[in-house]
Amino acid sequence: MLGTQRELRVLGPADLDQVTGLLSRDPVVNVVTDYRARTTQLHPRWLNGEVLGYFEDDRLTSLCHSAANLIPVMAGRPALEMFAERAAGQGRRCSTLLGPSDQVEVMWDRLSTLWSPARSIRPDQPHLEITGPPLVDPDPFVMVSRPDEVDTLYPACVAMYTEEVGVSPEEHGGASLYRARVAQLVSRGWSFARIEEGRVVFKAEIAAASPHACQVQGVYVAPDRRGEGLGTAGMAAVVDLAMRHVAPVVSLYVNAHNEPARRVYERVGFRHTATFTTIMF
C-alpha cells in the first residue's frame, strides 16, 4: 500500500483560488497571509518573496508565507519541517518568524541553530478578536487620518515602533521607507488618530485586511496621557470605524506581559481566540 505523497511547491497566480479557499477556514487568524495573497495575486516579484504550498496526495493542506515575515499557516509537523528545511537552505531572509505558537515553535526548533541569536522572542501572545460593537462608547475625537496629517502622525508612529520593537525604524537609513509606509496606510483610510493641539495623543492602524477581517497594529497613547482612558475609548472608536469601513471582524495580537493593553482590549470586547509567537531578528 502506497504512503501519503508529500510535496512542497512555490505557488503562483494560478493557485490563488486554492490558497484563499484554504485560508478561509480560519480567516481571522490568517488575515495577514490572506491580505498578502490577494494584493499580490501570488506574483513573487510583488510578494518580494514567495508563498509555499504543502500538498498531500496533490491536495493543498498548508502554506508558508516567506518574505519579510515568515508565517506558517495551518501546518502540521511534516509541513513545518519541510518549510523550515527550505528556509534553512535559503538563509534567513525574514525580519520576523511569527504565527500560531505551536507552528512557530516547530520551525524555530530547526532554525534556531542557524539563525540564533534572535533579537527578541515573544511567546504566548494572545490573539484577540471582536465580532460585534465595542462594549464601551467610542471616542468621538478619534478620526480616520487625513493625508495632510502625515507630518503630525509620523513622530508618534516612530515613538510607538521604537517602544514596541526596541529599535527605531529610522535606523540604517529607514526613515524614508517608514514614512512612506505611514503615508500609505493613511491613503488607504487605515490610520486612526486623536490629535490635540497638533500632537497625537492616541493612534492605531490597520496592518492587513481581507473581506473577512482586519488586523490592527501600532496602538499608541502618548506617555503623558496614559491612564486617562484614551486607549479604551480610542480602541472602541477604531473597532467601530474599521467595522463600518474595512471588515466585519477586527483582530490583533498583544505581548503576554503587556497587562495594561490586555485590560484595555478586554474592556472593549475583544476575546482570546489563539496564541501567537513572534521571533524578531
Sequence and secondary structure as in RCSB ss.txt:
>XXXX:A:sequence
MLGTQRELRVLGPADLDQVTGLLSRDPVVNVVTDYRARTTQLHPRWLNGEVLGYFEDDRLTSLCHSAANLIPVMA
GRPALEMFAERAAGQGRRCSTLLGPSDQVEVMWDRLSTLWSPARSIRPDQPHLEITGPPLVDPDPFVMVSRPDEV
DTLYPACVAMYTEEVGVSPEEHGGASLYRARVAQLVSRGWSFARIEEGRVVFKAEIAAASPHACQVQGVYVAPDR
RGEGLGTAGMAAVVDLAMRHVAPVVSLYVNAHNEPARRVYERVGFRHTATFTTIMF
>XXXX:A:secstr
     EEEEE  GGGHHHHHHHHTTSTTTTHHHHHHHHHHTT HHHHTSEEEEEEETTEEEEEEEESSEEEEES 
 HHHHHHHHHHHHHH    SEEEEEHHHHHHHHHHHHHHH S SEEEEEEEEEEE S  SS   TT EE  GGGH
HHHHHHHHHHHHHHHSS TTGGGTHHHHHHHHHHHHHHT EEEEEETTEEEEEEEEEEE SS EEEEEEEE GGG
TTSSHHHHHHHHHHHHHHHHT S EEEE  TT HHHHHHHHHHT EEEEEEEEEE 
